[in-house]
Amino acid sequence: MSTFTFLLEGLRNLRTTGTLTRSSTALCLAALDRIDFSTARTIVELGAGDGVITEHILKRLHPDGKVIAFEVSPELCDDMRAIGDPRLVVAQDSAENIREWLDRIGADKADHIVSAIPFAALPKDLGRAIVKAAKDNLRSGGCYNQVHYSLKTKGYYEEAFGKVETTRVWKNLPPAWVLYCNK
């Protein structure tokens, strides 16, 4: 998807995209920090957008691995399907349904979860339910990495995971935060 097309999608659906610009390479790399790609076979991505972070995951993912990429926008799901990688499962669905999609690929738990869902734009109950579902379906020792543009909903992750570490990514427009949680 071109930057201009992404901008138009962001303007039409800011509530679900959460941003008007694609994630920079610096933000994508920060979102994947702490993922052990040498052992990861199942990675779940929540709020995958047009697949910019997904493509970074696929570059490093083991040949036998799978990525389940959740996105609610039909247009953005079409962009992800166009990636054409057989390891990519596009879930045009709410991230609350993580268990159902893990079952579809025969995975007990996700090894790691990366999220760019704009939780600040969602109802609090839905946001908390998605974070809880993510924690419940993450293997012990796995990481949950969340991309945000503010720390308004940091409490969701503290409630679910306890300790939350943050890093600021200045090389992104706008500057973003990545929150790191371990199970």
VEXTOR-837646 format. One record per residue (C-alpha): x, z, y. Coordinates in steps of 0.001 Angstrom, whole numbers, plus 500000, padded with zeros to 6 digits. Layout:
BEGIN
XZY;...
***
This chain:
BEGIN
500000500000500000;501342499125503415;501842501763506077;499088500133508148;496634500143505225;497437503783504519;496813504585508194;493380502927507996;492543504867504814;493684508072506507;491485507382509529;488470506659507303;488975509599504980;491201512151506731;489363514961504963;490517513716501564;493862512121502467;494950515002504710;497331512813506723;497597509525508556;501074508636507281;502695508227503873;505066510917502689;508693510240503576;511406510050500941;512647513459502129;509205514991501577;508830513325498169;512179514712497037;511335518193498333;507998518040496489;509885517389493237;512506520070493780;512661522643490962;511171520296488370;513299520129485255;512996516441484406;515263516852481371;512544518810479552;509316517853481374;506976515653479364;503675516332481151;503509516410484932;500246516663486803;499937515441490368;496991516576492466;495951514550495509;498226511682494554;497101509346497335;498521505869496926;501240507046494552;504247507456496837;505220510796495197;504043509458491824;506622506672491970;509394509227492576;508169511209489555;508107508103487360;511684507190488345;512914510477486897;510411511118484097;511479510913480457;510371507674478716;508018509730476499;506550511625479461;503140511339481070;501929511813484633;498273512587485219;497655511679488861;494420513027490368;492883511240493342;489264510991494521;489566507857496693;488723504716494669;490929502546496921;493946504820496494;493356504990492724;493463501187492635;496845501326494394;498159503748491779;496857501638488899;498790498706490386;502024500641489734;501574499448486161;503555502157484370;502102503056480938;503207506673481452;500808506979484401;497244508191483797;495134507795486940;492410510441487068;489789509379489601;488336512856489525;488395516292491091;491507518314490315;489246521093489029;488975519014485845;492650519315484967;491868520771481515;489732517778480540;492502515312481455;495210517305479651;492977517204476573;492608513417476917;496369512920476551;496742515648473910;498710518067476087;498292521805475773;499621522572479266;501294520820482175;505034521391482373;504938521124486170;502310520441488829;502844518760492197;500038518817494746;499383517212498095;495701518136498221;494753518976501823;493297522389500950;492753523287504604;490094520536504721;488258521740501592;485760524588501183;487662527800500374;485908528315497026;486829524809495876;490444525199497006;490846528499495200;489169527080492062;491602524139491985;494652526402492407;493340528715489663;492748525745487333;496284524555488057;497773527968487246;495663528341484089;496862524955482811;500541525332483718;502963526386481018;504900529605481436;508090528849483341;506575525775484990;506481525240488732;503617524409491048;504838522639494202;502392522171497078;502843519858500079;501150521064503287;501190520417506992;500482524066507856;500688527418506100;496993528173506696;496154528318502976;499373529957501736;497216532878500580;495633530717497851;499006530409496120;499993534027496695;496704535132495078;497309532906492054;501085533059491611;502333536067493571;505615535092495157;505631531834497127;508756530276498599;508542527733501400;510739525057502878;510170522962505981;510724519201505744;511554517953509221;512284514387508081;508600513560507738;505959512514510238;504464514972510866;506921517626509651;505593519238506492;505936522323504323;506512522503500593;505437525699498878;507051526583495546;505320528760492976;506493529658489472;504382530800486563;
***
